[in-house]
Amino acid sequence: MRVRDIPILGSRLQRRIILIIALGTLLMALVLGLSGYLAVKESIDRTLEERLALANMTASYVDYTLRQNLLRLEEAVLAEGVNLSDDDLAPERRALRNAYFQTIFNDQVFLTDRSGLIIWAEPQGESAQGVNLSEYAYIRETLSTGKPVASPLFSVEPSHKPVAAAATPLRDRTGELVGLVGGTMDLTSSALLQIISPVTLWETGYIEVIDSQCAVLASSREELLFTLSDHDRILAGLIVEKATSVRTCHSCHTDVAKGRETEVMAFAPLTFFPWGVSIRQSEREALAPARGMELRFIAFGVAFVLFALLLSVGIARSVVRPVKLLRASAGRIAAGNLAEPIPPMGRDELGELAQSLETMRLRLSESLEAIQRWNRELEAKVKDRTRELETAEVARADLLKRLSYAQEEERKRIARE
């Protein structure tokens, strides 16, 4: 292992640790995000369901009120023993006079025969006799179906006063249709608005009663009275289909104004009459709890991810730094540097590894010192042996020299002899 490779390996290990922790954090963040999304969605769905339940309840109450007032008209006529086949109008006058003050039909109450001609009306009296109401679609529908019917918004002449009407059939003892009784409501008064006024509308909320032509019959916002709803294409179909709806709406408006605030709209049709109730509120206010929860989840998620990343960097550094030190120490040992000790690194696995490397360093150092000592001793013995050999070589040379001299002297002696 080369020493210059150690920082690269440490860097790779650090990146690997950070990547593993980051992937785990991302997985946890995804799980938390999914949980938060489901919680926010459940909160929004619950809010929308509450708005729809309120719209249904209000529509049922308006429907009930209209039916009760028509029933009151019918009971008032029957209580006076009205006979539409005679010429005595006194019972009709008394019945309609009582009904006029006891019902929400504050513009007019009327009694017609089976062809739609007015027999008597209050408070108009004789001036309304003989007027043919069959030109109105709701009158024709009541006479043809024999069921109570409410009208859309229309105006009466000559005042052009906006009104809405309802009528219910009258039958004799045999069940045959003999006429109808009904009334008109002056929508400029608060009679219809009082029916829906108990509904809590919050700060930006408002409520509307809409007819089959999507004209606003009553509204908690006065400026919307007698205008066409901006959802006429949608609400008209819901009234016909007797279907409820709840949604957040902006692009669904007929005339989309720039910068218009998105609203939550809950719509419920009346059961027996072709009207509907719409409850609307700004999305900002209606979904404020859910949006607040969503923001809290996002803030918590971002904080969690940042904390996890910082923690991963800290963990990576706390693990990689000792590993780098151990690798550097191992590199020094591999290079033959046994003088520098390995610092202690705690009591964990890395500390045990450092202690093992330190023990190995000490043993290698001891072994190296022993080898060096043995080398020194061997070198001393070699020098001694060399000196001995040199001395022996000098003695041998001297002996050879003496032998040569003795031989030469012996030859000289022999020659003399």
Buried (B, 14 or more C-beta within 10 A) or exposed (E): EEBEEBEEBBEEBBEEBBEEBBEEBEEBBEEBBEEBEEBBEEBBEEBBEEBBBBBBBBBBBBBBBBBEBBEBBBBBBEEBEBEBEEEEBEBBBBBBBBBBEBBBBBBBBBBBBBEBBBBBBBBBEEEBEEBEBEEBEBBBBBBEEBEBBBBBBBEBEEEEBBBBBBBBBBBEEEEEBBBBBBBBBBBEEEBBBEBBEEBEBEEBBBBBBBBBBBBBBBBBBEEBBBEBBBBBEBBBEBBEEEEBBBBBBEEBBEEEEEEEEBBBBBBBBBEBBBBBBBBBBBBEBBBEBBBEBBEEBEEEBEEBBEEBBEEBBEBBBEBBBBBBBBBBBBBBBEEEEBEEEBEEBEEEEBEEBBBEBBEBBEEEBEEEEEEEEEEEEEEEEEEEEEEEEEEEEEEEEEEEEEEEEEEEEEEEEEEEE
